[in-house]
Amino acid sequence: METELSKRLGVEHAIFGFTPFPAVAAAITRAGGFGVLGAVRYGAADELARDLDWMQEHTDGKPYGVDVVMPAKKVEGVTEADIEAMIPEGHRRFVRETLAKHGVPELSAGEASGWRITGWLEHVARSQLDVAFEYPVKLLANALGSPPADVVERAHGKGILVAALAGSARHALHHKDAGLDIVVAQGYEAGGHTGEIASMVLTPEVVRAVDPLPVLAAGGIGSGEQIAAGLALGAQGVWLGSIWLTTDEAALTSPALTRKLLAAGSGDTVRSRALTGKPARQLRTEWTDAWEDSEGPDPLPMPLQGLLVAEAVSRIQKYEVEPLLGTPVGQIVGRMDTKRPVQAVFDDLTRGFERAIDRVNRIAGRA
């Protein structure tokens, strides 16, 4: 499953695996793919450094990357406290009432929220980059448009390729004009922030728009046959995220959440602004339903919504309040019906890819 891009990065298979879990990212890399560690959940730079140290020890010298979330335009002089002050009291009251309705306990006295959206703030993302650039990462990906020009220049100065997600050909062209090396065409089916165009339509549009830049197909991909389809549409690899959530190495996924993911079908997700303020595909829960109720307030714009719900999400996760418990996940969740190691997922992907290629060769009379 080699392409020009995979050869350039020195990986056996053109499978790029995005994950917030260092053990998953390392296992993807060891399996012959390219593990990408999501940095947004790291509030402190030393925590990211700790996990990158661990990655160095568990990737067998093979390449890996880091994903951050930072805006292309810098806003000067705005602190997290300033943003918090912009949140209306009516929204805070709605959160309190929703949690009380479901009997969600408070955090312990002095316990800090374990789920913060500080990683969405540029100064935090830059501190993450200061750490990441001290390690031999081969790829920097940004999930919120093109990174600032100075970040792109700094990465290129270290020989690091830069990628960004795009939900339309127009977004992809912005990335090309910004001097990026790779565009991830992420379709509507994907988990997390998505646009409104399905992968089957989006991938060839983006390939055509940014040629000759390499494109990775993303969104709803979780089988080898789908990987073959993405490559047939012109992509030079695939970007997979959701499929790793139910692997053995995803140790931070709670047992209750894992059960919900394994039981969910492809129709059990919703594209909602309830988590971050931007449309993000996630498990449908009574929490997302509450934010869709016409009697409740509309979600706030990013990053206000993320800061508003941060403590609530921490409480829901800590106490595993199942009716409210959710996570960003794509429509591929319907395939995620067993818990297994990353290597087993990888083996399934490569076997499915081989089956698809054999099938096409037979149809074309080459077998």
Secondary structure per residue as TSV (DSSP state, phi and psi in degrees):
chain	resnum	aa	ss	phi	psi
A	1	M	-	360.0	49.4
A	2	E	-	-96.4	142.8
A	3	T	-	-132.8	175.5
A	4	E	H	-58.1	-39.2
A	5	L	H	-68.7	-43.5
A	6	S	H	-64.6	-37.4
A	7	K	H	-65.3	-40.2
A	8	R	H	-61.7	-36.1
A	9	L	H	-89.7	-8.2
A	10	G	T	77.4	35.9
A	11	V	-	-117.9	152.3
A	12	E	S	-73.7	-40.9
A	13	H	S	-121.5	139.9
A	14	A	-	-81.4	50.3
A	15	I	E	-113.2	114.2
A	16	F	E	-103.0	120.1
A	17	G	E	-110.4	111.2
A	18	F	E	-88.6	136.8
A	19	T	E	-162.1	147.6
A	20	P	S	-83.6	-1.6
A	21	F	-	-105.9	117.8
A	22	P	H	-59.4	-35.3
A	23	A	H	-65.2	-35.6
A	24	V	H	-70.5	-46.3
A	25	A	H	-58.8	-43.4
A	26	A	H	-65.1	-39.8
A	27	A	H	-66.5	-37.1
A	28	I	H	-61.6	-45.4
A	29	T	H	-63.7	-44.5
A	30	R	H	-63.8	-29.6
A	31	A	T	-76.0	-7.6
A	32	G	T	109.5	2.5
A	33	G	S	-99.1	-159.1
A	34	F	E	-126.8	105.3
A	35	G	E	-78.5	136.1
A	36	V	E	-125.0	116.1
A	37	L	E	-87.7	122.5
A	38	G	E	-75.7	126.7
A	39	A	-	-98.0	-6.9
A	40	V	T	-62.6	-26.7
A	41	R	T	-80.5	-6.1
A	42	Y	-	-87.9	110.2
A	43	G	-	-79.2	-28.7
A	44	A	S	-116.3	137.3
A	45	A	H	-62.7	-33.8
A	46	D	H	-67.7	-27.1
A	47	E	H	-67.7	-41.7
A	48	L	H	-64.7	-41.8
A	49	A	H	-60.9	-40.5
A	50	R	H	-59.1	-45.1
A	51	D	H	-75.3	-30.3
A	52	L	H	-71.0	-33.4
A	53	D	H	-58.6	-44.7
A	54	W	H	-63.3	-42.3
A	55	M	H	-58.9	-43.1
A	56	Q	H	-57.3	-36.0
A	57	E	H	-81.6	-14.7
A	58	H	H	-125.1	18.5
A	59	T	S	-113.6	6.7
A	60	D	T	55.2	32.1
A	61	G	T	75.6	6.1
A	62	K	-	-88.0	160.7
A	63	P	-	-77.7	152.9
A	64	Y	E	-151.7	171.2
A	65	G	E	-136.5	-179.8
A	66	V	E	-133.0	141.4
A	67	D	E	-115.4	129.4
A	68	V	E	-122.1	171.1
A	69	V	-	-128.0	108.4
A	70	M	-	-148.3	143.5
A	71	P	-	-75.3	154.3
A	72	A	S	-71.7	-29.0
A	73	K	S	-104.9	134.1
A	74	K	-	-90.0	136.3
A	75	V	-	-107.6	117.4
A	76	E	T	-82.8	142.4
A	77	G	T	71.7	16.6
A	78	V	-	-106.9	121.7
A	79	T	-	-100.4	169.8
A	80	E	H	-61.6	-36.9
A	81	A	H	-63.4	-38.9
A	82	D	H	-61.3	-41.4
A	83	I	H	-68.8	-42.3
A	84	E	H	-56.3	-38.5
A	85	A	T	-67.6	-16.0
A	86	M	T	-83.8	-8.1
A	87	I	S	-78.9	123.2
A	88	P	-	-65.9	146.5
A	89	E	H	-63.0	-33.2
A	90	G	H	-60.7	-36.2
A	91	H	H	-69.9	-39.6
A	92	R	H	-63.4	-40.4
A	93	R	H	-65.5	-39.3
A	94	F	H	-61.1	-41.5
A	95	V	H	-63.6	-46.3
A	96	R	H	-60.2	-43.7
A	97	E	H	-67.5	-38.1
A	98	T	H	-65.6	-42.6
A	99	L	H	-65.8	-41.6
A	100	A	H	-64.7	-37.5
A	101	K	H	-57.9	-34.1
A	102	H	T	-101.3	8.4
A	103	G	T	64.9	36.5
A	104	V	-	-78.7	120.2
A	105	P	-	-65.3	158.1
A	106	E	-	-73.2	159.9
A	107	L	-	-69.6	157.2
A	108	S	-	-63.7	156.1
A	109	A	T	-57.4	128.0
A	110	G	T	81.1	-3.8
A	111	E	-	-79.8	126.9
A	112	A	-	-82.9	151.7
A	113	S	-	-61.7	129.9
A	114	G	S	-86.1	-5.9
A	115	W	-	-126.0	100.8
A	116	R	-	-119.9	154.3
A	117	I	-	-101.6	23.6
A	118	T	G	-59.7	-27.3
A	119	G	G	-64.4	-13.2
A	120	W	G	-79.5	-16.6
A	121	L	S	-82.7	138.4
A	122	E	H	-61.8	-40.5
A	123	H	H	-64.8	-30.6
A	124	V	H	-71.9	-45.1
A	125	A	H	-60.0	-38.1
A	126	R	H	-66.6	-37.1
A	127	S	H	-66.2	-34.1
A	128	Q	H	-64.3	-40.7
A	129	L	H	-66.1	-38.1
A	130	D	H	-56.2	-38.2
A	131	V	H	-73.0	-50.9
A	132	A	H	-58.8	-36.6
A	133	F	T	-71.7	-7.2
A	134	E	T	-85.2	-4.9
A	135	Y	T	-114.0	160.5
A	136	P	T	-80.5	49.9
A	137	V	-	-68.4	146.1
A	138	K	-	-105.9	-10.9
A	139	L	E	-147.0	134.6
A	140	L	E	-115.1	120.8
A	141	A	E	-113.0	144.4
A	142	N	E	-123.2	130.2
A	143	A	S	-94.0	2.3
A	144	L	S	-129.4	58.8
A	145	G	S	83.5	-170.4
A	146	S	S	-70.1	139.1
A	147	P	-	-66.3	161.7
A	148	P	-	-55.2	151.1
A	149	A	H	-58.1	-37.5
A	150	D	H	-69.0	-29.5
A	151	V	H	-70.2	-43.0
A	152	V	H	-60.1	-44.9
A	153	E	H	-63.6	-41.9
A	154	R	H	-64.2	-42.8
A	155	A	H	-62.9	-47.4
A	156	H	H	-61.5	-33.7
A	157	G	H	-63.9	-22.7
A	158	K	T	-100.4	7.8
A	159	G	T	75.0	21.9
A	160	I	-	-97.4	129.7
A	161	L	E	-74.6	149.3
A	162	V	E	-120.4	131.3
A	163	A	E	-127.2	159.4
A	164	A	E	-149.7	152.1
A	165	L	E	-82.3	147.4
A	166	A	E	-140.0	137.0
A	167	G	S	-105.7	4.4
A	168	S	S	-156.7	162.8
A	169	A	H	-64.4	-33.2
A	170	R	H	-62.9	-45.3
A	171	H	H	-61.5	-41.5
A	172	A	H	-60.9	-39.4
A	173	L	H	-65.6	-34.5
A	174	H	H	-59.9	-41.9
A	175	H	H	-64.5	-42.0
A	176	K	H	-62.1	-45.5
A	177	D	H	-64.6	-27.2
A	178	A	T	-80.9	-0.6
A	179	G	T	84.9	19.8
A	180	L	-	-74.4	160.5
A	181	D	S	-98.1	-27.6
A	182	I	E	-141.4	141.1
A	183	V	E	-116.1	129.6
A	184	V	E	-97.9	109.6
A	185	A	E	-84.5	100.3
A	186	Q	E	-101.5	114.4
A	187	G	-	-79.3	170.0
A	188	Y	T	-55.0	-28.4
A	189	E	T	-75.4	-11.4
A	190	A	S	-70.8	158.0
A	191	G	S	-79.0	156.8
A	192	G	E	77.6	-158.0
A	193	H	E	-66.9	127.3
A	194	T	-	-139.8	159.3
A	195	G	-	-90.0	-150.7
A	196	E	S	-120.3	11.6
A	197	I	S	-110.9	131.3
A	198	A	-	-71.9	154.5
A	199	S	H	-58.1	-40.3
A	200	M	H	-62.7	-31.1
A	201	V	H	-87.4	-42.7
A	202	L	H	-66.8	-45.0
A	203	T	H	-56.5	-54.0
A	204	P	H	-66.1	-29.8
A	205	E	H	-63.6	-44.5
A	206	V	H	-69.9	-40.8
A	207	V	H	-56.2	-46.6
A	208	R	H	-66.6	-38.8
A	209	A	H	-68.9	-37.7
A	210	V	H	-106.8	2.8
A	211	D	T	-44.6	131.0
A	212	P	T	-99.5	15.5
A	213	L	S	-61.6	140.6
A	214	P	-	-70.4	144.7
A	215	V	E	-121.5	139.6
A	216	L	E	-106.7	132.8
A	217	A	E	-85.2	136.6
A	218	A	E	-145.6	154.3
A	219	G	S	107.9	103.2
A	220	G	S	78.0	13.5
A	221	I	-	-97.7	126.0
A	222	G	-	-155.6	17.1
A	223	S	S	-140.9	158.8
A	224	G	H	-63.8	-33.9
A	225	E	H	-63.4	-38.8
A	226	Q	H	-69.5	-34.0
A	227	I	H	-61.9	-45.7
A	228	A	H	-59.2	-39.6
A	229	A	H	-63.2	-43.1
A	230	G	H	-60.9	-42.7
A	231	L	H	-67.2	-37.0
A	232	A	H	-64.4	-27.3
A	233	L	T	-82.9	-0.3
A	234	G	T	110.4	-4.7
A	235	A	-	-70.3	155.0
A	236	Q	S	-103.6	13.7
A	237	G	E	167.7	-179.7
A	238	V	E	-128.3	152.5
A	239	W	E	-117.8	110.8
A	240	L	E	-114.4	134.9
A	241	G	-	-126.3	-57.1
A	242	S	G	-60.6	-38.5
A	243	I	G	-57.8	-21.8
A	244	W	G	-86.9	-9.4
A	245	L	T	-64.6	-27.1
A	246	T	T	-106.0	22.1
A	247	T	B	-82.4	159.5
A	248	D	T	-60.6	-33.7
A	249	E	T	-74.9	-14.8
A	250	A	-	-78.9	64.9
A	251	A	T	-69.5	-18.2
A	252	L	T	-84.1	-8.5
A	253	T	S	-72.3	125.9
A	254	S	-	-69.0	152.5
A	255	P	H	-55.5	-41.6
A	256	A	H	-65.1	-41.2
A	257	L	H	-68.3	-38.8
A	258	T	H	-60.3	-42.9
A	259	R	H	-59.7	-41.6
A	260	K	H	-65.6	-39.9
A	261	L	H	-65.4	-43.2
A	262	L	H	-66.3	-28.7
A	263	A	H	-89.4	-14.1
A	264	A	-	-75.7	148.3
A	265	G	-	-101.6	173.2
A	266	S	T	-66.3	-16.5
A	267	G	T	-93.5	6.6
A	268	D	S	-98.6	23.6
A	269	T	E	-116.5	164.2
A	270	V	E	-144.5	144.8
A	271	R	E	-92.5	107.4
A	272	S	E	-134.4	151.8
A	273	R	S	-93.4	6.8
A	274	A	T	-64.2	-25.9
A	275	L	T	-90.2	-47.2
A	276	T	T	-124.7	-12.6
A	277	G	S	100.9	-18.2
A	278	K	S	-108.0	152.2
A	279	P	-	-59.0	122.5
A	280	A	E	-137.8	129.8
A	281	R	E	-76.6	133.8
A	282	Q	E	-154.9	169.3
A	283	L	E	-58.1	137.4
A	284	R	-	-78.0	129.2
A	285	T	-	-139.0	177.5
A	286	E	H	-68.9	-19.9
A	287	W	H	-70.6	-48.8
A	288	T	H	-66.6	-36.5
A	289	D	H	-61.8	-38.7
A	290	A	H	-61.3	-38.5
A	291	W	H	-76.8	-16.1
A	292	E	H	-90.1	-12.4
A	293	D	-	-65.7	129.9
A	294	S	T	-64.4	-19.6
A	295	E	T	-82.4	-11.5
A	296	G	S	-97.7	174.3
A	297	P	-	-76.0	157.4
A	298	D	-	-74.8	146.0
A	299	P	-	-57.6	148.2
A	300	L	-	-80.7	160.7
A	301	P	-	-69.8	158.1
A	302	M	T	-65.7	140.0
A	303	P	T	-95.4	10.3
A	304	L	H	-60.2	-44.0
A	305	Q	H	-62.0	-43.1
A	306	G	H	-61.6	-40.7
A	307	L	H	-70.2	-36.9
A	308	L	H	-60.2	-43.9
A	309	V	H	-97.1	1.1
A	310	A	H	-56.3	-51.7
A	311	E	H	-66.3	-38.4
A	312	A	H	-60.2	-44.9
A	313	V	H	-63.7	-39.9
A	314	S	H	-59.8	-44.3
A	315	R	H	-65.6	-43.0
A	316	I	H	-61.1	-42.6
A	317	Q	H	-71.1	-43.9
A	318	K	H	-61.0	-44.5
A	319	Y	T	-95.3	4.6
A	320	E	T	47.4	56.5
A	321	V	-	-79.7	93.3
A	322	E	T	-57.3	-40.0
A	323	P	T	-60.3	-28.6
A	324	L	T	-100.5	-11.8
A	325	L	-	-75.9	122.6
A	326	G	-	-147.8	-174.8
A	327	T	-	-166.1	153.1
A	328	P	B	-60.7	130.7
A	329	V	-	-161.6	148.2
A	330	G	-	-89.1	177.2
A	331	Q	G	-67.7	-11.4
A	332	I	G	-69.0	-6.1
A	333	V	G	-55.3	-26.0
A	334	G	G	-63.7	-20.7
A	335	R	G	-88.6	-15.3
A	336	M	-	-88.4	73.5
A	337	D	-	-109.5	3.1
A	338	T	S	-140.1	148.3
A	339	K	-	-92.2	127.3
A	340	R	B	-155.8	164.7
A	341	P	-	-68.5	158.3
A	342	V	H	-55.9	-41.4
A	343	Q	H	-60.8	-37.9
A	344	A	H	-65.7	-39.9
A	345	V	H	-61.7	-44.2
A	346	F	H	-62.3	-43.9
A	347	D	H	-60.9	-39.9
A	348	D	H	-64.6	-40.5
A	349	L	H	-64.5	-44.4
A	350	T	H	-70.4	-37.0
A	351	R	H	-65.1	-42.2
A	352	G	H	-63.8	-36.9
A	353	F	H	-62.5	-44.9
A	354	E	H	-62.8	-40.6
A	355	R	H	-60.9	-43.0
A	356	A	H	-64.3	-42.7
A	357	I	H	-65.9	-41.4
A	358	D	H	-60.7	-42.2
A	359	R	H	-62.7	-45.5
A	360	V	H	-64.7	-39.6
A	361	N	H	-63.1	-38.1
A	362	R	H	-66.5	-41.7
A	363	I	H	-62.6	-37.9
A	364	A	T	-82.8	0.4
A	365	G	T	75.6	22.7
A	366	R	-	-100.0	-0.1
A	367	A	-	-124.3	360.0
